[in-house]
Amino acid sequence: MTSKIHFTAETEGYNKAQVDQYIEKLSAAYETAYGENQTLLEKCRILMEEDRDADVREQTKRNAAVLTKTMMNMEAMAQNIIAEAQVEVVRAKEEARKTRDDAKAEAQQIVSKARRDAEQAQKIWVHAVCQLQELVGAGAAGKAEKTAA
């Protein structure tokens, strides 16, 4: 369970369903392990009460100690897994925020460039229209001079 986790990036962060599913999976694994340990501890307790033989009682105590240690280890592992998942969620949210902020900045740059390009195109268009009007005016004036002469 501690292998590399991957969540799909979306517009507003990581896929919430994937994160929720992963957390549910971790919680289910923890609850199962905890329940099994509780069952094993209860079985050990019953065996110790039923068994009056000293050797058997000693073995039962050792088994209970091993099971208790196992349970404590499993609880620690579950806590570590949950902590890792929480760190991953925080990291994913930070990465999503950065991605969103970068996208906003890039979009603003694109819009600004498009506005500058549009303004430049409009200036070129106005200049071309003025030159065309001058040419048309010069051509009409030249025709008028030829007609007058």
C-alpha positions as semicolon CSV with decimal commas, in nm:
position;residue;x (nm);y (nm);z (nm)
1;M;0,000;0,000;0,000
2;T;0,292;0,236;0,035
3;S;0,374;0,219;-0,335
4;K;0,364;0,538;-0,543
5;I;0,008;0,675;-0,560
6;H;-0,113;0,852;-0,875
7;F;-0,421;1,070;-0,896
8;T;-0,543;1,211;-1,225
9;A;-0,507;1,593;-1,247
10;E;-0,824;1,783;-1,334
11;T;-0,910;2,149;-1,384
12;E;-0,963;2,227;-1,015
13;G;-0,721;1,972;-0,866
14;Y;-0,695;1,599;-0,842
15;N;-0,983;1,365;-0,912
16;K;-1,182;1,375;-0,588
17;A;-1,341;1,037;-0,655
18;Q;-0,998;0,874;-0,692
19;V;-0,871;1,035;-0,371
20;D;-1,188;0,936;-0,184
21;Q;-1,166;0,582;-0,321
22;Y;-0,802;0,555;-0,207
23;I;-0,885;0,682;0,142
24;E;-1,180;0,438;0,166
25;K;-0,948;0,155;0,062
26;L;-0,700;0,253;0,335
27;S;-0,975;0,280;0,594
28;A;-1,120;-0,060;0,498
29;A;-0,778;-0,226;0,521
30;Y;-0,718;-0,070;0,862
31;E;-1,062;-0,172;0,993
32;T;-1,017;-0,528;0,867
33;A;-0,673;-0,564;1,026
34;Y;-0,794;-0,410;1,350
35;G;-1,098;-0,641;1,362
36;E;-0,885;-0,949;1,294
37;N;-0,645;-0,847;1,569
38;Q;-0,929;-0,794;1,813
39;T;-1,064;-1,140;1,728
40;L;-0,722;-1,298;1,775
41;L;-0,673;-1,120;2,108
42;E;-1,012;-1,244;2,226
43;K;-0,924;-1,601;2,124
44;C;-0,599;-1,575;2,320
45;R;-0,785;-1,454;2,627
46;I;-1,029;-1,746;2,610
47;L;-0,744;-1,996;2,567
48;M;-0,565;-1,857;2,873
49;E;-0,879;-1,895;3,086
50;E;-0,947;-2,252;2,972
51;D;-0,592;-2,380;2,991
52;R;-0,466;-2,454;3,345
53;D;-0,153;-2,637;3,240
54;A;0,155;-2,423;3,310
55;D;0,337;-2,503;2,984
56;V;0,032;-2,440;2,771
57;R;-0,044;-2,123;2,965
58;E;0,311;-1,998;2,904
59;Q;0,283;-2,070;2,531
60;T;-0,051;-1,891;2,520
61;K;0,105;-1,587;2,687
62;R;0,382;-1,584;2,426
63;N;0,127;-1,609;2,148
64;A;-0,072;-1,324;2,300
65;A;0,242;-1,113;2,322
66;V;0,322;-1,183;1,958
67;L;-0,033;-1,101;1,856
68;T;-0,031;-0,785;2,064
69;K;0,296;-0,681;1,907
70;T;0,157;-0,765;1,563
71;M;-0,154;-0,561;1,632
72;M;0,052;-0,268;1,751
73;N;0,270;-0,294;1,440
74;M;-0,036;-0,309;1,216
75;E;-0,190;-0,008;1,389
76;A;0,137;0,182;1,345
77;M;0,146;0,082;0,978
78;A;-0,213;0,195;0,932
79;Q;-0,134;0,529;1,096
80;N;0,169;0,569;0,867
81;I;-0,040;0,489;0,561
82;I;-0,303;0,742;0,665
83;A;-0,035;1,004;0,733
84;E;0,124;0,937;0,392
85;A;-0,216;0,968;0,225
86;Q;-0,282;1,297;0,403
87;V;0,058;1,431;0,295
88;E;-0,013;1,318;-0,062
89;V;-0,352;1,491;-0,059
90;V;-0,192;1,816;0,064
91;R;0,081;1,788;-0,201
92;A;-0,179;1,715;-0,469
93;K;-0,385;2,017;-0,366
94;E;-0,076;2,240;-0,372
95;E;0,022;2,108;-0,713
96;A;-0,333;2,161;-0,841
97;R;-0,332;2,519;-0,708
98;K;0,001;2,587;-0,881
99;T;-0,124;2,432;-1,205
100;R;-0,439;2,645;-1,190
101;D;-0,240;2,962;-1,114
102;D;0,006;2,887;-1,395
103;A;-0,284;2,829;-1,635
104;K;-0,445;3,159;-1,531
105;A;-0,119;3,346;-1,583
106;E;-0,066;3,185;-1,922
107;A;-0,423;3,267;-2,025
108;Q;-0,374;3,630;-1,922
109;Q;-0,054;3,645;-2,129
110;I;-0,234;3,497;-2,430
111;V;-0,522;3,746;-2,396
112;S;-0,279;4,038;-2,359
113;K;-0,084;3,929;-2,667
114;A;-0,405;3,885;-2,865
115;R;-0,514;4,237;-2,768
116;R;-0,176;4,381;-2,869
117;D;-0,189;4,189;-3,199
118;A;-0,545;4,314;-3,262
119;E;-0,442;4,674;-3,191
120;Q;-0,143;4,637;-3,425
121;A;-0,365;4,486;-3,696
122;Q;-0,612;4,773;-3,657
123;K;-0,330;5,029;-3,694
124;I;-0,205;4,853;-4,007
125;W;-0,560;4,844;-4,144
126;V;-0,615;5,216;-4,078
127;H;-0,278;5,297;-4,240
128;A;-0,364;5,085;-4,545
129;V;-0,706;5,252;-4,579
130;C;-0,542;5,597;-4,559
131;Q;-0,286;5,503;-4,825
132;L;-0,562;5,363;-5,046
133;Q;-0,763;5,684;-5,005
134;E;-0,453;5,888;-5,095
135;L;-0,396;5,675;-5,405
136;V;-0,758;5,699;-5,508
137;G;-0,751;6,076;-5,443
138;A;-0,426;6,116;-5,639
139;G;-0,564;5,912;-5,926
140;A;-0,883;6,120;-5,937
141;A;-0,681;6,445;-5,924
142;G;-0,458;6,322;-6,209
143;K;-0,764;6,239;-6,420
144;A;-0,910;6,582;-6,347
145;E;-0,587;6,752;-6,457
146;K;-0,576;6,553;-6,781
147;T;-0,939;6,641;-6,851
148;A;-0,884;7,009;-6,778
149;A;-0,586;7,027;-7,005
